[in-house]
Amino acid sequence: MDNDKKSHLQKLIEWGDHTKATLSDASADTTDVTKWREQIENWQLDMESKLNRNNDISNEDIALLQEEGERIAFDMKHKEKKKQESSSVAYGKRQLPPLPYRYDALEPYISEEIMRLHHDEHHKSYVDGLNKAEMELYTKDKDNNIIKHWLRAQAFNGSGHHLHTIFWNNMTPNSNRKPSGEIQRRIEEDFGSWSNFKELFSDVAASVEGVGWAVLLWSPRSGRLAVQSLEKHQLFHLADSIPLLVLDMWEHAYYLQYKTDKETYIKNWWNVVNWEDVNRRYVEARKVKWHLY
């Protein structure tokens, strides 16, 4: 078996280990957790057996193994989505959501090293900060002398957590590179063309000074799309709007790979945009009805 195939199988096994560790902290039903853990372990055993035999393995077999991992991941994600739609999260009980793909899945456009640090360190810090702020604001006797501190912490960490959760799902290793469906029609209607929108969004991203985000959002009040930059995570926010597509322009999102060349980071990022997710978010956002003014 050649080294590339060995490396790929080892990374799939590593993803399985990471996912099982995430399941240990999950709040899903015990039956589901047991089922998913067994499926992942059987899947890993199959790959480990192939590695130990060291026989050649076809590209088709590799693809089938990867498809099985993706099927397990889809089942977990779908169940978690349904759970979130039918329940609420207690104050101070936020959890870091797992990536919907492997750490190296977005290479060469976003490196594995960046994804590990960005997700496991930076995003987790916002989850921890939000949990701390919620515990102080909602589950303890409040000290009114410092309440503004915890309100700021809630806004900063909460916005960081929510935007990153959107960001991971806004990307995919299997991007169509261009929008389709209802979001394509709306982009063409509101911005004149796909190329006009892409240029505007890229310019907005490049204009971010220091730390912040570029955001495509839906404005229920006007019934139109809009583009906005956010400073940090929460400043310059356009109230009463729904984020559809977000691009993290903090240096931790690209500096290890692109250094100061954020224009190339922006250009390459378009290759991993998950337009199916953006379209889904748009369709859901359109269900919010307000008087137009």
N, C-alpha and C positions, 0 to 999 in steps of 0.2 A: 504494500500500500504506500503510495507516495506521501511525502511530508505534508503537502497542502491538504489532502483528504484527512490525514491524521489530525492536523491542527484544527480543521473544521469540526470534526467529531468531538474533539476535546473541548472546544468552545461551546458546543451544544450541551455537553455533559455539565460544563461549568454553569451554563444558564439554568439547567435543571437544579443544580445545587442552590443557586441564588434564589430560584423560585420556591423551592422547598423551605428555605430559611424564611422567606417572606410569608409563606403560609403559616409558619409557627406563630407569627404575630397577628395573623388575620382574625377578623371577627366573623368570618363566614361560618355556616352551619358545620358542625363536626362531621356529619356524613359527607358533605362536599369536600372538606379538607382531606379526609381519609381517602376518598376516591381519587382526588387529584394527585395526592402524594404517591399512591400506588401506581397510577398511570405514569407519572414521571419516573419513578424508580424502575418500572418494567421497561420503559423507553430507554433509560440510561443503561440498564443491563444489556439490552440488545446492542447498543453502540459499544459498550465495553467489551462484549464478547467478540465483536468484529475487530476491535483494536488488538485484543489479546491474540487472536488467531493470526493477525498480521497478513491475512490474505488480501488480494486485490479486491476492491469494492467498486462497483460501477457508479457512474454519476447518477443513474436512475435510482439506485439504492440510497445514495446520499440524499437525493431530492425527496424520496419517500420518508426517510427518517426526519428530515426537516419539516415536511408537511405534517407528520404526526405531532411534532412539538408545537407547530403553529395551531393545530386543532385543539390541543390541550389548553394552550394560551387563550384561544378564542373562547372556549367554553368557560374558562375562569373569568375572563373579562366580561362576557355577556351576563353571567350570573351576578357578578359584582355590580354591573350597571343596573340590572333589574332590582337588586337589593337597594341601591342608592335611590332609585326612583320611588321606592315604597317605604322608605324609612328615613330617619334623620341621624345625624352624628352628634353625640353628646358633647357639651362644652369640654374642651381640653382633651378630647379623644381622637383628634385628627391623626391620620396615618399617611406615611409616605407611599404613594401609589407605585406599583412596579412599572418599569418600562414595558411598553407593548412590543418590544423587539430586543434583540441582543445588544450589548454595549457597542459591538463593532459593526452593527448592521448598517449604519449610515456612512461608513467609510466608502470612498476616500474623502467625502465632503465634510464629515465631522468625525474626528478620530475617536477611537475607543477610550483613550486616556481622558479626553475631555468629557465624554459621556459619563464615565465612572465618577469623576470628580464633581461634575455638574449635578448629576442626579443624587448620588450617595452622600455628598457633602453639602453642597449649596442648597439644593432643594430641601434636604432634611433639616437644615438649620432654620428654614422658614416654617416648616411644620412644627418644630420644637418651640420656636418663638411664638407662633400663633397659639399653641396649646397653653403656654405659660401666660400669655395675655388673657386668654379666655378664662383660665382658672382664677386669675386675679380679679377680673371684671365681674364674673358671673357666679362664682362658687365660693367666694370669701367675703368677709366684711370689708368693704372698700374704704380705703383711706382717700378721702376727697382731695387731699393735698397733692396726691400724685396720680389721680385718675387720668389726667391728660397724657401722662407717660404711657399708661397701658392702652389708651385709645390710639396713640400713635403707633405703639407696637402691634396692636391688632391690625391697623390699616396697612402698615409696612409688611409684616410677615404674612398676613392673610392674603393681601394682593399678590405677594411673591408666590405663595403656595398655589393660589388659584390660577395664576398666569402660567406657571410651570406645568401644572397639570394639563392645561390646554395645549401648551407648547409640545410636550412629548407626543400627544395624540395627533397634533397637527403635522407630524412628520412620519415618514414611512420609507423603508428601503425599496418599496415597489411603487414609486410615484409615477403618475401619469404625465407629470411635468406641466400640464395645463389643466385649468378647471373644466368641469363638465356638468351637465345637469342644470338645475335651477340657478345655482350660484354663477355659472357661466353666463346665463342669460341676464342675470341681474348686474353682473360686472360690466357687461357690454352696454347695458341700458344706462347705468349710472356714470360710467367712466368713458364711454364712447367705444372702447375696445380693450381687449386683454392686454395689449402692449402698452396702452396708455396707463392702465392700472398698475401693471408691473413696474413701469418706470416711476410712477408717483410713489408707490409703496417703497421701492428701493431708495428713492431720494429721501423719503421720510426716515427710513432706517439709518441712512448715512448722516442725517442731520442730528441724530441723538447725541447730545453733549455729555460725555462722561458715562453715566449709567442710565439705562432705560430700555424701552421697548418700542417697536413699531406694531401697530394694531389695525387690522381691518375689522370694522364693527358694523352692526346693524342698529339703526336708530328707529325704534318703533314710533316715535313721535312724528318723524318726517316720512317714514316709509321708504328710506333710502340707506344705501351703504355710505360709510364715511371712513376716512383714514385719520389716525391720531397717533402722536408720539406720547409716551408716558415717561416722565422723569422718575428715576428709581422704579418703583412698582405702582405707585398710587397717585403721584402728582401729575397735573395736567389731565386728569381723568375727565372724560366727557360723560357726565351723569346721565342716567336713564338710557344707557346703551348696552349692547350685548356683544362681547368680543367673539369674533369668528375665527380669525387667523392672527397669530401673534409671533413675533420674531424677537428673541432675546438679544439685546445689544450691549449687555454688560460684558466687560472684558473677559470674565471667566467663561463665557460661552464660546470664545474663539481664540483667545490670545495664545494659548499653548501651541496652536497649529498655524494661525495666520499672523501672529504678532500684531503690528499696527495696521495691517492691510485689511481693514474691515470691509472695504468695497468688494474684495474677492470673496470674503466670507458670505456677504449678502448674495453675490452672484451665484455662488455654489449652492447656497441654501435652497434656491428655487428648485434644485434637482431632487429634493427629498420632501417637498410639500405634499401632504396627504389631502388631496382635493376631495376625496370621498368624505373624510371627516369634516372638512370645511363646509361641504354641501349639506351634510347631515345637521351641523350646527345652524346653518342658515335656515333650513326647512323648519327646525324646531323654533328658532327665533321668530320666524314669521307668524307663529301661532300667538305671539303676544300682541294684543290689539290695544291701541291707544287712539284717542282723538288726534287727528293730524293737525299739528300747528307748531 
